[in-house]
């Protein structure tokens, strides 16, 4: 009976079927996500209990202690993506399960989407597009990105790459990152200055309980009036109710969100025209997706070899 690999990402190998052949070559049987969407805790738990995989290529489904305790044979969880907040890392350590991620692959796709969101908000592209679809002819006057001050909260791979893109527009760039002392690309300042001086604030930090609602009502009030907030990082970083109030009152000029506390998103932000909403597509570019999935497979096979599960 071949060992099984559970693949819970909803669109695995759609752009590169050869990734599945990689498992066949190792005499591993793959079990794909049968729902073609993000799994719930109970759904992933049932799949693990039924198939008892030795490895997983995981998405953003909740891999809680309760779920992982059902995985009697699981040796490796290979996240196809950066964020690890959906995995109970302490539980994984306690159960002897190795957890890896793919921090490089999403860099360009996420940075490019963030730039696109900024430009769309500034020029109000989404508003004009929506008007034409309603048989109207709305020509909103927007603003230039050129010369704007951009504050990057989180200055790792994505924030740094985005800074390179923004520099082509003549932007003034500051960064804030509690884990960095200096950057060769732009000045690092404290969060207070980012909030008060930036025309555009873009979030590029992971989510955990410590930074739940990192952008809350108090910090929004410290932001520059009329500024823009971009979150293509993680849901839960932004207090969506506080953001709604700030956008409704036009204290903030606009916001763009690609991730939400609850997905699919059905909240009241969708009723505002000064917010741009996308369905968690940050790394969902064909080239980036192939790279991410390839790295996830490589990570999984490497760790399974270390564990002596495959040759």
N, C-alpha and C positions, 0 to 999 in steps of 0.2 A: 504493500500500500504506500504510494508516494506521499511525502510530506506536502502539506498544503500552505499556500501563501494567500492570505486574505487581503484583497485590494479594495479599500473602502473609498478612495477618491472617486467622484462620480463620473469622470470622463477619461479614465486612464486609457492610454494607448490609442485614443481616437485619431491622433495625428501621426503616430508611429507604431504600427502593429508589431514591428520587430521586437519591441520590448517584451511582449508576451512570449516570443520565441526564446528569449534569454532564459526564462524560467523552465521551458521545455528542455532546453539543453542541459539544465541542471537536474532534470528528472523531478521537477517540482510541479505540483498541480495548483493552478490559480483559481481562486474564487472571487468573482467580480461583484461589485456593489449591485444588487438586483433592483434597487430603487431609482438609480440614476439621479440622485440628489444627496444632500447632506443627510447622514443617518442620525437618528435620535439615539439616546443612550440605550433604550430598550432594544432597538433594532440591531445596533452593533453588538450588544451583549448576546442576543440570540444567535447571530452569525458566528461569533467566537465560540459560544457553547456548542453549537452544532458541528462546526468544522475543526475546532481545536488546531489552529494554524501554528506553525513554528515561527512564522514571520508575518509582518503586516506592512503594506504600503498605505499609510494613513493620511486621511484628509483632516478636517477640522471637527469631526464628530467627537463627543465627549468620552474620552478614555479614562474614566474614573476608577478609583480603587475597586468599587463594586464590580465594574466591567472586567478589569484586569485580573481579579481573583478567580474569574471563570476560565481564564486562559491557562490551562494546565501545562501546555507545551510551548508557550510563546517565549521566544528568545530575543527577538528584535522587533522594534517598531521603527520604521523608517518614514518620517514625516516628509511628504512632498510639499515643502514650503518652509518658511522661517519660523512662524509662531509655534510655541510649545505650550501655550496656555490651556489647550484642550486636553493635554496629557497630565495625569497626576504623576509627576516625576518622582516624588517620594515613594509612592506606591510601586512604581516601576523598579526603583532601586531596591526596595524591600523584597520584591519578587524576583530579582535577578534578571530583569528585562532591560536590554540596552536600547536607548532611544537616540536616534540621529535626526538631523534635519538637512535642508539644502539651502544654506544662506546665500549662495552666490547667484543661483538661477533667477530669482525674482527681481534682482536689482534693477536691470534696465526696464523691464515691463512696468514695475511699480513707479519708477521715477518718471517714465514717459507719460503714464496715465496721470500722475500728479501734475505734471506740466500742462497736460491737456485740460485738466479740470481748472487750473488757474486761469488759463487763457479763455476758456468758455465762460467762467464767471465774470472776468473783467470785461469781455466784449459782449456778454449776455447773449451768447450764441443760442443757448437752449431756449431762451424766451422768444427770439425771432423765429426759430424753427417751429416751436409749438404754435405760434400765431398763424403761420402759413398753413399748417395742418388743420387749423380751424377756419380756413378761408378768410383770414385777416392779413393785414400787412403792417406788422409792428416793427418799427425801426428804432430800437432802444439805443441811446448813446452810451457807449461804454468807456472804458479807460485803458490806457496802455500798461503793459508790463514793464516796459522800458523805464529804468530809473527807480522802480519800486524797491522798498526795503523788505526783504524776506527773512523771516526768522525760522530757522530749522530746529525743531525740538527732536533731538536724536540725530547724531552725526556719524552713524555707521556707514555701511556700504551704500544704502539707498540715499540717505541724506547727502552724502558726499558726491555721489553721481549726479543727483538732482542739482546740486550747487554748480556743477560744471555746465549743465544745460542752461541754468538761469544766468550764468555769467555772460552768455552770448547775448542776452537781452539788456545788458548794462545794469543789472540789479545790484543793489547793495545787500550783501549777505552776512548775516550773523548766525551763529549756532549756539545751542545750549545742549550740553550732554554731561550729566553728573559723573559719568565714568571716564571722561576724557579731560586731560589737563591742557592740551593744545591741539590745534589742527593746522596743517600746512596749507589748507585751501581757503580758510576764512577765519575771522576772529571768533573766539568763544567768549560769550558773555553770560551773565546770570539770567535766570528766567524772568526776573522783574523787568529787565531791559527789553527782552524779547517781547513781552506782553505790551509794554508801553510804547515801543518804537516801531514795531513791525507793521507794515501795511498788509502783509500776508503772513500767516503762521501756518506751517505745515508740520504735521505730526509724523514722526518716524521712530516710535518707541514700541517695545513689546507691551502686552497687557499682562498685568498681574493684580492681585488684590490691593497692593500698595498704591498703584496708580489708577485704581478704579475712579472714574470721573475726574481724571487728571485736569481736564478742562471743565470746571464747574461754574456756578453762578458768580462766585467770588472772583475767580480768575478772569472770567469774561468781562467783568466790570473794570478790570485793570488793563484790558486790551484797548488799543487805540480805537476811537470812535470811527466807524465806517470801515474797519479792517475786515479781512477775509480769513476764514478758518478752513483748512483742508485736512481731512482725515482719510487717508488711504492706508492706514496702518492696522488698527484693530478696533472692533466694536468694544464699547465699555470704557474707552478712554474719554469719551465726551458725554456729559450729562445732556441728553437729547431734549429734555424738558426745558432746562435752562437755556440751551441754544435756541429753541423755538421762541422763547420769550424775547431773547436778544434780537432775533431776526424779525419778529413781528413788530417790535418797537422801532426797528431800523437802527438800533444802537450798533449792531454789526452790519456791514454792507452786504455780506453774503457768506455762504458756506458751501462746501462740497464734501459729501460723505460717500465712501464706497463700502463702509462696513458699519454694522449696527449691533446694538445689544441683543436684539432678537431678529433673526433672519428666517424667512423673508420679512422685510420691513413693511409694516402697515400703519405706521404712526402718523402723527399730525404734521410732521415736517413736509410731507408730500403736498400739502395744501398751499405752501408758500412758493412764490416764483423767484425768490432770491436765494434759493438753495438748489444745488445740483445733486441728484441722487443716482448712484449706480449700484448694480446688484453684485457687489463683491467681485469685481472683475480685475482687480489690481494686477495680479500676475497672470491673468487669463489671456495671454497672447500666444499664438500658435508656436512661435519659435521659443519663447520662454518656457512654455508648458512642456515642450519636448525636452528641453535642457533639464528642467526640474525633475521630470519623471525619470529621465536617464540617470541623474545623480542619485535619486531615491533608490532606484534599483541597484546601482553600484554600491551604495552604502549598505543596503540590505544584504546583498550577497557577500560583501566583505566581512560583515559581522557574523553572518551564519558560518562562514568558513572558519573564522576565529573560534567559534563555539563548537566546531567539529560536526556541524549538522550537514554540511555538503563538502565536496572535495574542491 
